[in-house]
Amino acid sequence: MNLVEITWLDAEEYGDIGWNSLKDMKAYSKKPCPKMRTVGYILFKDETHIAVVSTIGKKDCSSVNKIPCEFIIKIDHLKN
């Protein structure tokens, strides 16, 4: 399994349930999306998304993290 570090931009939703101040929402909307980093073993990769797990054994693994390719900034391959 290939071990990688993926740097990607996350989509985000902001605001409280119910009505929000338009002024506050406009100010927040100008902030950049959060840059995230995920380290894991690649289970699947195609032109739409990459799927990784953080922990893997012979028969079991952790939960799968799927990241859309459009969100990815870069993928660095790490030594296993």
mmJSON file of the N, C-alpha and C atoms, coordinates in Angstrom:
{"data_MODEL":{"atom_site":{
"group_PDB":["ATOM","ATOM","ATOM","ATOM","ATOM","ATOM","ATOM","ATOM","ATOM","ATOM","ATOM","ATOM","ATOM","ATOM","ATOM","ATOM","ATOM","ATOM","ATOM","ATOM","ATOM","ATOM","ATOM","ATOM","ATOM","ATOM","ATOM","ATOM","ATOM","ATOM","ATOM","ATOM","ATOM","ATOM","ATOM","ATOM","ATOM","ATOM","ATOM","ATOM","ATOM","ATOM","ATOM","ATOM","ATOM","ATOM","ATOM","ATOM","ATOM","ATOM","ATOM","ATOM","ATOM","ATOM","ATOM","ATOM","ATOM","ATOM","ATOM","ATOM","ATOM","ATOM","ATOM","ATOM","ATOM","ATOM","ATOM","ATOM","ATOM","ATOM","ATOM","ATOM","ATOM","ATOM","ATOM","ATOM","ATOM","ATOM","ATOM","ATOM","ATOM","ATOM","ATOM","ATOM","ATOM","ATOM","ATOM","ATOM","ATOM","ATOM","ATOM","ATOM","ATOM","ATOM","ATOM","ATOM","ATOM","ATOM","ATOM","ATOM","ATOM","ATOM","ATOM","ATOM","ATOM","ATOM","ATOM","ATOM","ATOM","ATOM","ATOM","ATOM","ATOM","ATOM","ATOM","ATOM","ATOM","ATOM","ATOM","ATOM","ATOM","ATOM","ATOM","ATOM","ATOM","ATOM","ATOM","ATOM","ATOM","ATOM","ATOM","ATOM","ATOM","ATOM","ATOM","ATOM","ATOM","ATOM","ATOM","ATOM","ATOM","ATOM","ATOM","ATOM","ATOM","ATOM","ATOM","ATOM","ATOM","ATOM","ATOM","ATOM","ATOM","ATOM","ATOM","ATOM","ATOM","ATOM","ATOM","ATOM","ATOM","ATOM","ATOM","ATOM","ATOM","ATOM","ATOM","ATOM","ATOM","ATOM","ATOM","ATOM","ATOM","ATOM","ATOM","ATOM","ATOM","ATOM","ATOM","ATOM","ATOM","ATOM","ATOM","ATOM","ATOM","ATOM","ATOM","ATOM","ATOM","ATOM","ATOM","ATOM","ATOM","ATOM","ATOM","ATOM","ATOM","ATOM","ATOM","ATOM","ATOM","ATOM","ATOM","ATOM","ATOM","ATOM","ATOM","ATOM","ATOM","ATOM","ATOM","ATOM","ATOM","ATOM","ATOM","ATOM","ATOM","ATOM","ATOM","ATOM","ATOM","ATOM","ATOM","ATOM","ATOM","ATOM","ATOM","ATOM","ATOM","ATOM","ATOM","ATOM","ATOM","ATOM","ATOM","ATOM","ATOM","ATOM","ATOM","ATOM"],
"id":[1,2,3,4,5,6,7,8,9,10,11,12,13,14,15,16,17,18,19,20,21,22,23,24,25,26,27,28,29,30,31,32,33,34,35,36,37,38,39,40,41,42,43,44,45,46,47,48,49,50,51,52,53,54,55,56,57,58,59,60,61,62,63,64,65,66,67,68,69,70,71,72,73,74,75,76,77,78,79,80,81,82,83,84,85,86,87,88,89,90,91,92,93,94,95,96,97,98,99,100,101,102,103,104,105,106,107,108,109,110,111,112,113,114,115,116,117,118,119,120,121,122,123,124,125,126,127,128,129,130,131,132,133,134,135,136,137,138,139,140,141,142,143,144,145,146,147,148,149,150,151,152,153,154,155,156,157,158,159,160,161,162,163,164,165,166,167,168,169,170,171,172,173,174,175,176,177,178,179,180,181,182,183,184,185,186,187,188,189,190,191,192,193,194,195,196,197,198,199,200,201,202,203,204,205,206,207,208,209,210,211,212,213,214,215,216,217,218,219,220,221,222,223,224,225,226,227,228,229,230,231,232,233,234,235,236,237,238,239,240],
"type_symbol":["N","C","C","N","C","C","N","C","C","N","C","C","N","C","C","N","C","C","N","C","C","N","C","C","N","C","C","N","C","C","N","C","C","N","C","C","N","C","C","N","C","C","N","C","C","N","C","C","N","C","C","N","C","C","N","C","C","N","C","C","N","C","C","N","C","C","N","C","C","N","C","C","N","C","C","N","C","C","N","C","C","N","C","C","N","C","C","N","C","C","N","C","C","N","C","C","N","C","C","N","C","C","N","C","C","N","C","C","N","C","C","N","C","C","N","C","C","N","C","C","N","C","C","N","C","C","N","C","C","N","C","C","N","C","C","N","C","C","N","C","C","N","C","C","N","C","C","N","C","C","N","C","C","N","C","C","N","C","C","N","C","C","N","C","C","N","C","C","N","C","C","N","C","C","N","C","C","N","C","C","N","C","C","N","C","C","N","C","C","N","C","C","N","C","C","N","C","C","N","C","C","N","C","C","N","C","C","N","C","C","N","C","C","N","C","C","N","C","C","N","C","C","N","C","C","N","C","C","N","C","C","N","C","C","N","C","C","N","C","C"],
"label_atom_id":["N","CA","C","N","CA","C","N","CA","C","N","CA","C","N","CA","C","N","CA","C","N","CA","C","N","CA","C","N","CA","C","N","CA","C","N","CA","C","N","CA","C","N","CA","C","N","CA","C","N","CA","C","N","CA","C","N","CA","C","N","CA","C","N","CA","C","N","CA","C","N","CA","C","N","CA","C","N","CA","C","N","CA","C","N","CA","C","N","CA","C","N","CA","C","N","CA","C","N","CA","C","N","CA","C","N","CA","C","N","CA","C","N","CA","C","N","CA","C","N","CA","C","N","CA","C","N","CA","C","N","CA","C","N","CA","C","N","CA","C","N","CA","C","N","CA","C","N","CA","C","N","CA","C","N","CA","C","N","CA","C","N","CA","C","N","CA","C","N","CA","C","N","CA","C","N","CA","C","N","CA","C","N","CA","C","N","CA","C","N","CA","C","N","CA","C","N","CA","C","N","CA","C","N","CA","C","N","CA","C","N","CA","C","N","CA","C","N","CA","C","N","CA","C","N","CA","C","N","CA","C","N","CA","C","N","CA","C","N","CA","C","N","CA","C","N","CA","C","N","CA","C","N","CA","C","N","CA","C","N","CA","C","N","CA","C","N","CA","C","N","CA","C","N","CA","C","N","CA","C"],
"label_alt_id":[null,null,null,null,null,null,null,null,null,null,null,null,null,null,null,null,null,null,null,null,null,null,null,null,null,null,null,null,null,null,null,null,null,null,null,null,null,null,null,null,null,null,null,null,null,null,null,null,null,null,null,null,null,null,null,null,null,null,null,null,null,null,null,null,null,null,null,null,null,null,null,null,null,null,null,null,null,null,null,null,null,null,null,null,null,null,null,null,null,null,null,null,null,null,null,null,null,null,null,null,null,null,null,null,null,null,null,null,null,null,null,null,null,null,null,null,null,null,null,null,null,null,null,null,null,null,null,null,null,null,null,null,null,null,null,null,null,null,null,null,null,null,null,null,null,null,null,null,null,null,null,null,null,null,null,null,null,null,null,null,null,null,null,null,null,null,null,null,null,null,null,null,null,null,null,null,null,null,null,null,null,null,null,null,null,null,null,null,null,null,null,null,null,null,null,null,null,null,null,null,null,null,null,null,null,null,null,null,null,null,null,null,null,null,null,null,null,null,null,null,null,null,null,null,null,null,null,null,null,null,null,null,null,null,null,null,null,null,null,null],
"label_comp_id":["MET","MET","MET","ASN","ASN","ASN","LEU","LEU","LEU","VAL","VAL","VAL","GLU","GLU","GLU","ILE","ILE","ILE","THR","THR","THR","TRP","TRP","TRP","LEU","LEU","LEU","ASP","ASP","ASP","ALA","ALA","ALA","GLU","GLU","GLU","GLU","GLU","GLU","TYR","TYR","TYR","GLY","GLY","GLY","ASP","ASP","ASP","ILE","ILE","ILE","GLY","GLY","GLY","TRP","TRP","TRP","ASN","ASN","ASN","SER","SER","SER","LEU","LEU","LEU","LYS","LYS","LYS","ASP","ASP","ASP","MET","MET","MET","LYS","LYS","LYS","ALA","ALA","ALA","TYR","TYR","TYR","SER","SER","SER","LYS","LYS","LYS","LYS","LYS","LYS","PRO","PRO","PRO","CYS","CYS","CYS","PRO","PRO","PRO","LYS","LYS","LYS","MET","MET","MET","ARG","ARG","ARG","THR","THR","THR","VAL","VAL","VAL","GLY","GLY","GLY","TYR","TYR","TYR","ILE","ILE","ILE","LEU","LEU","LEU","PHE","PHE","PHE","LYS","LYS","LYS","ASP","ASP","ASP","GLU","GLU","GLU","THR","THR","THR","HIS","HIS","HIS","ILE","ILE","ILE","ALA","ALA","ALA","VAL","VAL","VAL","VAL","VAL","VAL","SER","SER","SER","THR","THR","THR","ILE","ILE","ILE","GLY","GLY","GLY","LYS","LYS","LYS","LYS","LYS","LYS","ASP","ASP","ASP","CYS","CYS","CYS","SER","SER","SER","SER","SER","SER","VAL","VAL","VAL","ASN","ASN","ASN","LYS","LYS","LYS","ILE","ILE","ILE","PRO","PRO","PRO","CYS","CYS","CYS","GLU","GLU","GLU","PHE","PHE","PHE","ILE","ILE","ILE","ILE","ILE","ILE","LYS","LYS","LYS","ILE","ILE","ILE","ASP","ASP","ASP","HIS","HIS","HIS","LEU","LEU","LEU","LYS","LYS","LYS","ASN","ASN","ASN"],
"label_asym_id":["A","A","A","A","A","A","A","A","A","A","A","A","A","A","A","A","A","A","A","A","A","A","A","A","A","A","A","A","A","A","A","A","A","A","A","A","A","A","A","A","A","A","A","A","A","A","A","A","A","A","A","A","A","A","A","A","A","A","A","A","A","A","A","A","A","A","A","A","A","A","A","A","A","A","A","A","A","A","A","A","A","A","A","A","A","A","A","A","A","A","A","A","A","A","A","A","A","A","A","A","A","A","A","A","A","A","A","A","A","A","A","A","A","A","A","A","A","A","A","A","A","A","A","A","A","A","A","A","A","A","A","A","A","A","A","A","A","A","A","A","A","A","A","A","A","A","A","A","A","A","A","A","A","A","A","A","A","A","A","A","A","A","A","A","A","A","A","A","A","A","A","A","A","A","A","A","A","A","A","A","A","A","A","A","A","A","A","A","A","A","A","A","A","A","A","A","A","A","A","A","A","A","A","A","A","A","A","A","A","A","A","A","A","A","A","A","A","A","A","A","A","A","A","A","A","A","A","A","A","A","A","A","A","A","A","A","A","A","A","A"],
"label_entity_id":["1","1","1","1","1","1","1","1","1","1","1","1","1","1","1","1","1","1","1","1","1","1","1","1","1","1","1","1","1","1","1","1","1","1","1","1","1","1","1","1","1","1","1","1","1","1","1","1","1","1","1","1","1","1","1","1","1","1","1","1","1","1","1","1","1","1","1","1","1","1","1","1","1","1","1","1","1","1","1","1","1","1","1","1","1","1","1","1","1","1","1","1","1","1","1","1","1","1","1","1","1","1","1","1","1","1","1","1","1","1","1","1","1","1","1","1","1","1","1","1","1","1","1","1","1","1","1","1","1","1","1","1","1","1","1","1","1","1","1","1","1","1","1","1","1","1","1","1","1","1","1","1","1","1","1","1","1","1","1","1","1","1","1","1","1","1","1","1","1","1","1","1","1","1","1","1","1","1","1","1","1","1","1","1","1","1","1","1","1","1","1","1","1","1","1","1","1","1","1","1","1","1","1","1","1","1","1","1","1","1","1","1","1","1","1","1","1","1","1","1","1","1","1","1","1","1","1","1","1","1","1","1","1","1","1","1","1","1","1","1"],
"label_seq_id":[1,1,1,2,2,2,3,3,3,4,4,4,5,5,5,6,6,6,7,7,7,8,8,8,9,9,9,10,10,10,11,11,11,12,12,12,13,13,13,14,14,14,15,15,15,16,16,16,17,17,17,18,18,18,19,19,19,20,20,20,21,21,21,22,22,22,23,23,23,24,24,24,25,25,25,26,26,26,27,27,27,28,28,28,29,29,29,30,30,30,31,31,31,32,32,32,33,33,33,34,34,34,35,35,35,36,36,36,37,37,37,38,38,38,39,39,39,40,40,40,41,41,41,42,42,42,43,43,43,44,44,44,45,45,45,46,46,46,47,47,47,48,48,48,49,49,49,50,50,50,51,51,51,52,52,52,53,53,53,54,54,54,55,55,55,56,56,56,57,57,57,58,58,58,59,59,59,60,60,60,61,61,61,62,62,62,63,63,63,64,64,64,65,65,65,66,66,66,67,67,67,68,68,68,69,69,69,70,70,70,71,71,71,72,72,72,73,73,73,74,74,74,75,75,75,76,76,76,77,77,77,78,78,78,79,79,79,80,80,80],
"pdbx_PDB_ins_code":[null,null,null,null,null,null,null,null,null,null,null,null,null,null,null,null,null,null,null,null,null,null,null,null,null,null,null,null,null,null,null,null,null,null,null,null,null,null,null,null,null,null,null,null,null,null,null,null,null,null,null,null,null,null,null,null,null,null,null,null,null,null,null,null,null,null,null,null,null,null,null,null,null,null,null,null,null,null,null,null,null,null,null,null,null,null,null,null,null,null,null,null,null,null,null,null,null,null,null,null,null,null,null,null,null,null,null,null,null,null,null,null,null,null,null,null,null,null,null,null,null,null,null,null,null,null,null,null,null,null,null,null,null,null,null,null,null,null,null,null,null,null,null,null,null,null,null,null,null,null,null,null,null,null,null,null,null,null,null,null,null,null,null,null,null,null,null,null,null,null,null,null,null,null,null,null,null,null,null,null,null,null,null,null,null,null,null,null,null,null,null,null,null,null,null,null,null,null,null,null,null,null,null,null,null,null,null,null,null,null,null,null,null,null,null,null,null,null,null,null,null,null,null,null,null,null,null,null,null,null,null,null,null,null,null,null,null,null,null,null],
"Cartn_x":[0.844,0.0,0.881,0.508,1.238,0.797,1.778,1.525,1.737,0.741,0.792,0.354,0.769,0.217,-0.491,-1.771,-2.583,-2.857,-2.533,-2.872,-4.064,-5.128,-6.368,-7.149,-8.025,-8.91,-10.249,-10.745,-12.002,-13.162,-14.288,-15.527,-16.011,-16.751,-17.161,-18.492,-19.224,-20.481,-20.338,-20.882,-20.729,-22.044,-22.362,-23.566,-24.362,-25.265,-26.117,-27.425,-28.143,-29.471,-30.377,-31.189,-32.079,-31.437,-31.822,-31.352,-29.951,-29.167,-27.806,-27.671,-26.795,-26.536,-25.904,-26.52,-25.983,-24.589,-24.39,-23.09,-22.021,-22.339,-21.392,-21.117,-22.15,-21.985,-21.148,-21.35,-20.536,-19.071,-18.815,-17.434,-16.792,-17.528,-16.978,-16.775,-17.641,-17.562,-16.266,-15.587,-14.341,-13.12,-13.273,-12.153,-11.887,-10.602,-10.303,-10.806,-11.035,-11.403,-10.222,-10.485,-9.395,-8.534,-7.209,-6.273,-6.055,-6.258,-6.157,-5.026,-4.545,-3.547,-3.999,-4.014,-4.41,-3.281,-2.913,-1.904,-2.613,-2.334,-2.971,-2.474,-2.983,-2.676,-3.758,-3.351,-4.301,-4.994,-6.326,-7.121,-7.627,-7.879,-8.463,-8.14,-7.913,-7.703,-8.117,-8.951,-9.295,-9.393,-10.025,-10.091,-11.071,-11.891,-12.876,-12.486,-11.836,-11.484,-10.369,-9.811,-8.844,-9.43,-9.206,-9.698,-8.518,-8.38,-7.27,-7.776,-6.964,-7.205,-5.945,-6.105,-4.951,-4.28,-5.03,-4.518,-4.94,-4.004,-4.337,-3.62,-4.331,-3.768,-4.033,-3.811,-4.028,-5.501,-6.401,-7.827,-8.699,-8.157,-8.949,-8.277,-9.079,-8.533,-9.438,-8.941,-9.731,-10.8,-11.533,-12.553,-11.896,-12.652,-12.161,-12.419,-11.418,-11.534,-11.455,-12.55,-12.595,-12.485,-11.558,-11.321,-11.506,-12.403,-12.578,-11.293,-10.945,-9.727,-9.712,-10.875,-10.93,-10.481,-10.51,-10.114,-8.609,-7.931,-6.534,-5.577,-4.661,-3.595,-2.371,-1.989,-0.848,-0.896,-0.194,-0.044,1.451,1.942,3.341,3.402,4.221,4.397,5.433,5.095,5.953,6.551,7.663,8.277,7.531,7.234,6.572,7.642],
"Cartn_y":[-1.193,0.0,1.246,2.224,3.488,4.401,4.923,5.863,7.275,8.148,9.501,10.542,11.784,12.938,13.775,14.03,14.789,16.162,17.205,18.566,18.973,19.455,19.73,20.853,21.473,22.516,21.899,22.2,21.635,22.579,22.017,22.791,23.035,24.112,24.41,25.148,24.952,25.665,26.422,27.634,28.472,29.168,29.309,30.016,29.196,29.879,29.231,28.783,27.911,27.507,28.734,28.927,30.093,31.238,32.441,33.628,34.02,34.499,34.973,36.377,37.145,38.498,38.461,39.126,39.177,39.805,40.825,41.49,40.491,39.716,38.724,37.624,37.177,36.115,36.601,37.861,38.418,38.502,38.929,39.024,37.636,36.64,35.29,34.667,34.989,34.39,34.742,35.806,36.235,35.471,34.763,33.99,32.786,32.408,31.237,29.947,28.956,27.636,27.076,26.261,25.725,24.731,24.863,23.925,22.784,21.566,20.379,19.483,18.613,17.614,16.271,15.27,13.919,12.963,12.102,11.069,9.725,8.88,7.576,6.683,5.463,4.455,4.492,4.56,4.654,3.309,3.311,2.128,2.205,3.464,3.657,5.064,5.223,6.538,6.474,7.431,7.576,9.061,9.412,10.815,11.634,10.994,11.727,11.917,10.9,11.0,10.035,10.279,9.369,8.913,7.647,7.086,6.528,6.97,6.522,6.075,5.239,4.843,5.166,5.505,5.86,4.647,3.583,2.376,1.167,0.252,-0.913,-2.153,-3.281,-4.579,-5.552,-6.843,-7.847,-7.995,-7.891,-8.092,-6.921,-5.966,-4.862,-3.531,-2.47,-1.118,-0.113,1.116,2.203,2.646,3.678,4.194,4.839,4.926,5.461,6.962,7.7,9.137,9.347,9.836,10.087,11.587,11.973,13.375,13.569,14.494,14.759,15.324,14.896,15.364,16.876,17.488,18.937,19.692,19.048,19.684,19.569,18.652,18.319,19.368,19.818,20.733,19.929,18.938,18.094,16.781,15.797,14.5,14.196,14.017,13.651,12.185,11.42,9.998,9.881,9.131,8.94,7.544,7.36,6.035,5.174,3.947,3.005,2.321],
"Cartn_z":[0.0,0.0,0.0,-0.816,-0.866,0.271,1.024,2.107,1.574,1.757,1.2,2.217,1.955,2.656,1.594,1.8,0.847,1.445,0.701,1.096,0.244,0.92,0.188,0.854,0.058,0.574,0.926,2.106,2.58,2.29,1.929,1.825,3.246,3.455,4.812,4.821,5.885,6.111,7.417,7.467,8.644,8.95,10.216,10.64,11.633,12.314,13.303,12.664,13.349,12.92,13.001,12.011,12.002,11.24,11.585,10.881,11.312,10.338,10.574,10.017,10.588,10.129,8.738,7.776,6.419,6.43,7.24,7.341,7.814,8.854,9.366,8.338,7.628,6.64,5.456,5.036,3.946,4.362,5.598,6.09,6.132,6.64,6.737,5.356,4.415,3.077,2.355,2.769,2.125,2.634,3.737,4.28,3.377,3.219,2.383,3.02,2.189,2.697,3.483,4.511,5.316,4.538,4.713,4.097,5.087,4.606,5.451,4.951,5.841,5.469,6.024,5.166,5.547,5.197,6.15,5.911,5.94,4.944,4.928,3.814,3.843,2.834,1.757,0.506,-0.599,-0.808,-0.728,-1.064,-2.494,-2.957,-4.287,-4.758,-6.072,-6.666,-8.122,-8.529,-9.942,-10.262,-11.384,-11.788,-10.947,-10.094,-9.297,-7.841,-7.236,-5.817,-5.439,-4.247,-3.646,-2.313,-1.975,-0.715,0.065,1.328,2.173,3.54,4.191,5.574,6.371,7.644,8.463,9.101,9.251,9.897,9.072,8.858,8.033,8.552,8.52,8.885,7.756,8.004,6.954,6.588,7.593,7.334,7.775,8.513,9.046,8.752,8.836,8.65,9.359,9.433,10.02,9.027,9.356,8.448,7.228,6.148,4.876,4.806,4.354,4.12,2.609,1.997,0.555,0.296,-0.58,-0.9,-2.398,-2.818,-4.244,-4.86,-6.06,-6.73,-6.904,-7.099,-7.277,-6.039,-4.868,-3.612,-3.356,-4.066,-3.78,-4.343,-3.481,-3.877,-4.306,-3.468,-3.821,-3.044,-3.571,-2.913,-2.826,-1.609,-1.375,-0.975,-1.681,-1.351,-0.237,0.803,1.972,1.937,2.616,2.69,3.692,3.331,4.256,5.071],
"occupancy":[1.0,1.0,1.0,1.0,1.0,1.0,1.0,1.0,1.0,1.0,1.0,1.0,1.0,1.0,1.0,1.0,1.0,1.0,1.0,1.0,1.0,1.0,1.0,1.0,1.0,1.0,1.0,1.0,1.0,1.0,1.0,1.0,1.0,1.0,1.0,1.0,1.0,1.0,1.0,1.0,1.0,1.0,1.0,1.0,1.0,1.0,1.0,1.0,1.0,1.0,1.0,1.0,1.0,1.0,1.0,1.0,1.0,1.0,1.0,1.0,1.0,1.0,1.0,1.0,1.0,1.0,1.0,1.0,1.0,1.0,1.0,1.0,1.0,1.0,1.0,1.0,1.0,1.0,1.0,1.0,1.0,1.0,1.0,1.0,1.0,1.0,1.0,1.0,1.0,1.0,1.0,1.0,1.0,1.0,1.0,1.0,1.0,1.0,1.0,1.0,1.0,1.0,1.0,1.0,1.0,1.0,1.0,1.0,1.0,1.0,1.0,1.0,1.0,1.0,1.0,1.0,1.0,1.0,1.0,1.0,1.0,1.0,1.0,1.0,1.0,1.0,1.0,1.0,1.0,1.0,1.0,1.0,1.0,1.0,1.0,1.0,1.0,1.0,1.0,1.0,1.0,1.0,1.0,1.0,1.0,1.0,1.0,1.0,1.0,1.0,1.0,1.0,1.0,1.0,1.0,1.0,1.0,1.0,1.0,1.0,1.0,1.0,1.0,1.0,1.0,1.0,1.0,1.0,1.0,1.0,1.0,1.0,1.0,1.0,1.0,1.0,1.0,1.0,1.0,1.0,1.0,1.0,1.0,1.0,1.0,1.0,1.0,1.0,1.0,1.0,1.0,1.0,1.0,1.0,1.0,1.0,1.0,1.0,1.0,1.0,1.0,1.0,1.0,1.0,1.0,1.0,1.0,1.0,1.0,1.0,1.0,1.0,1.0,1.0,1.0,1.0,1.0,1.0,1.0,1.0,1.0,1.0,1.0,1.0,1.0,1.0,1.0,1.0,1.0,1.0,1.0,1.0,1.0,1.0,1.0,1.0,1.0,1.0,1.0,1.0],
"B_iso_or_equiv":[0.0,0.0,0.0,0.0,0.0,0.0,0.0,0.0,0.0,0.0,0.0,0.0,0.0,0.0,0.0,0.0,0.0,0.0,0.0,0.0,0.0,0.0,0.0,0.0,0.0,0.0,0.0,0.0,0.0,0.0,0.0,0.0,0.0,0.0,0.0,0.0,0.0,0.0,0.0,0.0,0.0,0.0,0.0,0.0,0.0,0.0,0.0,0.0,0.0,0.0,0.0,0.0,0.0,0.0,0.0,0.0,0.0,0.0,0.0,0.0,0.0,0.0,0.0,0.0,0.0,0.0,0.0,0.0,0.0,0.0,0.0,0.0,0.0,0.0,0.0,0.0,0.0,0.0,0.0,0.0,0.0,0.0,0.0,0.0,0.0,0.0,0.0,0.0,0.0,0.0,0.0,0.0,0.0,0.0,0.0,0.0,0.0,0.0,0.0,0.0,0.0,0.0,0.0,0.0,0.0,0.0,0.0,0.0,0.0,0.0,0.0,0.0,0.0,0.0,0.0,0.0,0.0,0.0,0.0,0.0,0.0,0.0,0.0,0.0,0.0,0.0,0.0,0.0,0.0,0.0,0.0,0.0,0.0,0.0,0.0,0.0,0.0,0.0,0.0,0.0,0.0,0.0,0.0,0.0,0.0,0.0,0.0,0.0,0.0,0.0,0.0,0.0,0.0,0.0,0.0,0.0,0.0,0.0,0.0,0.0,0.0,0.0,0.0,0.0,0.0,0.0,0.0,0.0,0.0,0.0,0.0,0.0,0.0,0.0,0.0,0.0,0.0,0.0,0.0,0.0,0.0,0.0,0.0,0.0,0.0,0.0,0.0,0.0,0.0,0.0,0.0,0.0,0.0,0.0,0.0,0.0,0.0,0.0,0.0,0.0,0.0,0.0,0.0,0.0,0.0,0.0,0.0,0.0,0.0,0.0,0.0,0.0,0.0,0.0,0.0,0.0,0.0,0.0,0.0,0.0,0.0,0.0,0.0,0.0,0.0,0.0,0.0,0.0,0.0,0.0,0.0,0.0,0.0,0.0,0.0,0.0,0.0,0.0,0.0,0.0],
"pdbx_formal_charge":[null,null,null,null,null,null,null,null,null,null,null,null,null,null,null,null,null,null,null,null,null,null,null,null,null,null,null,null,null,null,null,null,null,null,null,null,null,null,null,null,null,null,null,null,null,null,null,null,null,null,null,null,null,null,null,null,null,null,null,null,null,null,null,null,null,null,null,null,null,null,null,null,null,null,null,null,null,null,null,null,null,null,null,null,null,null,null,null,null,null,null,null,null,null,null,null,null,null,null,null,null,null,null,null,null,null,null,null,null,null,null,null,null,null,null,null,null,null,null,null,null,null,null,null,null,null,null,null,null,null,null,null,null,null,null,null,null,null,null,null,null,null,null,null,null,null,null,null,null,null,null,null,null,null,null,null,null,null,null,null,null,null,null,null,null,null,null,null,null,null,null,null,null,null,null,null,null,null,null,null,null,null,null,null,null,null,null,null,null,null,null,null,null,null,null,null,null,null,null,null,null,null,null,null,null,null,null,null,null,null,null,null,null,null,null,null,null,null,null,null,null,null,null,null,null,null,null,null,null,null,null,null,null,null,null,null,null,null,null,null],
"auth_seq_id":[1,1,1,2,2,2,3,3,3,4,4,4,5,5,5,6,6,6,7,7,7,8,8,8,9,9,9,10,10,10,11,11,11,12,12,12,13,13,13,14,14,14,15,15,15,16,16,16,17,17,17,18,18,18,19,19,19,20,20,20,21,21,21,22,22,22,23,23,23,24,24,24,25,25,25,26,26,26,27,27,27,28,28,28,29,29,29,30,30,30,31,31,31,32,32,32,33,33,33,34,34,34,35,35,35,36,36,36,37,37,37,38,38,38,39,39,39,40,40,40,41,41,41,42,42,42,43,43,43,44,44,44,45,45,45,46,46,46,47,47,47,48,48,48,49,49,49,50,50,50,51,51,51,52,52,52,53,53,53,54,54,54,55,55,55,56,56,56,57,57,57,58,58,58,59,59,59,60,60,60,61,61,61,62,62,62,63,63,63,64,64,64,65,65,65,66,66,66,67,67,67,68,68,68,69,69,69,70,70,70,71,71,71,72,72,72,73,73,73,74,74,74,75,75,75,76,76,76,77,77,77,78,78,78,79,79,79,80,80,80],
"auth_comp_id":["MET","MET","MET","ASN","ASN","ASN","LEU","LEU","LEU","VAL","VAL","VAL","GLU","GLU","GLU","ILE","ILE","ILE","THR","THR","THR","TRP","TRP","TRP","LEU","LEU","LEU","ASP","ASP","ASP","ALA","ALA","ALA","GLU","GLU","GLU","GLU","GLU","GLU","TYR","TYR","TYR","GLY","GLY","GLY","ASP","ASP","ASP","ILE","ILE","ILE","GLY","GLY","GLY","TRP","TRP","TRP","ASN","ASN","ASN","SER","SER","SER","LEU","LEU","LEU","LYS","LYS","LYS","ASP","ASP","ASP","MET","MET","MET","LYS","LYS","LYS","ALA","ALA","ALA","TYR","TYR","TYR","SER","SER","SER","LYS","LYS","LYS","LYS","LYS","LYS","PRO","PRO","PRO","CYS","CYS","CYS","PRO","PRO","PRO","LYS","LYS","LYS","MET","MET","MET","ARG","ARG","ARG","THR","THR","THR","VAL","VAL","VAL","GLY","GLY","GLY","TYR","TYR","TYR","ILE","ILE","ILE","LEU","LEU","LEU","PHE","PHE","PHE","LYS","LYS","LYS","ASP","ASP","ASP","GLU","GLU","GLU","THR","THR","THR","HIS","HIS","HIS","ILE","ILE","ILE","ALA","ALA","ALA","VAL","VAL","VAL","VAL","VAL","VAL","SER","SER","SER","THR","THR","THR","ILE","ILE","ILE","GLY","GLY","GLY","LYS","LYS","LYS","LYS","LYS","LYS","ASP","ASP","ASP","CYS","CYS","CYS","SER","SER","SER","SER","SER","SER","VAL","VAL","VAL","ASN","ASN","ASN","LYS","LYS","LYS","ILE","ILE","ILE","PRO","PRO","PRO","CYS","CYS","CYS","GLU","GLU","GLU","PHE","PHE","PHE","ILE","ILE","ILE","ILE","ILE","ILE","LYS","LYS","LYS","ILE","ILE","ILE","ASP","ASP","ASP","HIS","HIS","HIS","LEU","LEU","LEU","LYS","LYS","LYS","ASN","ASN","ASN"],
"auth_asym_id":["A","A","A","A","A","A","A","A","A","A","A","A","A","A","A","A","A","A","A","A","A","A","A","A","A","A","A","A","A","A","A","A","A","A","A","A","A","A","A","A","A","A","A","A","A","A","A","A","A","A","A","A","A","A","A","A","A","A","A","A","A","A","A","A","A","A","A","A","A","A","A","A","A","A","A","A","A","A","A","A","A","A","A","A","A","A","A","A","A","A","A","A","A","A","A","A","A","A","A","A","A","A","A","A","A","A","A","A","A","A","A","A","A","A","A","A","A","A","A","A","A","A","A","A","A","A","A","A","A","A","A","A","A","A","A","A","A","A","A","A","A","A","A","A","A","A","A","A","A","A","A","A","A","A","A","A","A","A","A","A","A","A","A","A","A","A","A","A","A","A","A","A","A","A","A","A","A","A","A","A","A","A","A","A","A","A","A","A","A","A","A","A","A","A","A","A","A","A","A","A","A","A","A","A","A","A","A","A","A","A","A","A","A","A","A","A","A","A","A","A","A","A","A","A","A","A","A","A","A","A","A","A","A","A","A","A","A","A","A","A"],
"auth_atom_id":["N","CA","C","N","CA","C","N","CA","C","N","CA","C","N","CA","C","N","CA","C","N","CA","C","N","CA","C","N","CA","C","N","CA","C","N","CA","C","N","CA","C","N","CA","C","N","CA","C","N","CA","C","N","CA","C","N","CA","C","N","CA","C","N","CA","C","N","CA","C","N","CA","C","N","CA","C","N","CA","C","N","CA","C","N","CA","C","N","CA","C","N","CA","C","N","CA","C","N","CA","C","N","CA","C","N","CA","C","N","CA","C","N","CA","C","N","CA","C","N","CA","C","N","CA","C","N","CA","C","N","CA","C","N","CA","C","N","CA","C","N","CA","C","N","CA","C","N","CA","C","N","CA","C","N","CA","C","N","CA","C","N","CA","C","N","CA","C","N","CA","C","N","CA","C","N","CA","C","N","CA","C","N","CA","C","N","CA","C","N","CA","C","N","CA","C","N","CA","C","N","CA","C","N","CA","C","N","CA","C","N","CA","C","N","CA","C","N","CA","C","N","CA","C","N","CA","C","N","CA","C","N","CA","C","N","CA","C","N","CA","C","N","CA","C","N","CA","C","N","CA","C","N","CA","C","N","CA","C","N","CA","C","N","CA","C","N","CA","C","N","CA","C","N","CA","C","N","CA","C"],
"pdbx_PDB_model_num":[1,1,1,1,1,1,1,1,1,1,1,1,1,1,1,1,1,1,1,1,1,1,1,1,1,1,1,1,1,1,1,1,1,1,1,1,1,1,1,1,1,1,1,1,1,1,1,1,1,1,1,1,1,1,1,1,1,1,1,1,1,1,1,1,1,1,1,1,1,1,1,1,1,1,1,1,1,1,1,1,1,1,1,1,1,1,1,1,1,1,1,1,1,1,1,1,1,1,1,1,1,1,1,1,1,1,1,1,1,1,1,1,1,1,1,1,1,1,1,1,1,1,1,1,1,1,1,1,1,1,1,1,1,1,1,1,1,1,1,1,1,1,1,1,1,1,1,1,1,1,1,1,1,1,1,1,1,1,1,1,1,1,1,1,1,1,1,1,1,1,1,1,1,1,1,1,1,1,1,1,1,1,1,1,1,1,1,1,1,1,1,1,1,1,1,1,1,1,1,1,1,1,1,1,1,1,1,1,1,1,1,1,1,1,1,1,1,1,1,1,1,1,1,1,1,1,1,1,1,1,1,1,1,1,1,1,1,1,1,1]
}}}
